Amino acid sequence: MKMAIFLLTCADDKEADKISKVLLEKKLIACAKKLPVNSSFWWKGNIDKANEVLVLFESIEENFKKVEEEIRKIHSYETFVLFSLPVSQTTKAVEDWLKKELK
């Protein structure tokens, strides 16, 4: 079991909350944290901007594909951005908590 942080941008708080709730209920993540972000990006040949919500999901690498599948069912974006960052170290207490919550 390797801890990972998944990062996902959402259109707004409502979408971020809806996705977070589904992933928590399915025990695919142990925690979700939201941050407002101002994004600038290339989209269909043009530079665009948007106010979005960045969600950080605390989970394990093994859950990435299942998380992606659930997000695909709900997310409003044609192409959503979901990244996985490996966690190289954490505390024993966090490891124990993840093992307990993500059975």
PyMOL commands that set and color helices and strands:
alter all, ss='L'
color gray80, all
select helices_A, chain A and resi 13-25+61-74+92-101
alter helices_A, ss='H'
color red, helices_A
select strands_A, chain A and resi 3-10+31-43+46-60+82-86
alter strands_A, ss='S'
color yellow, strands_A
deselect
rebuild
show_as cartoon
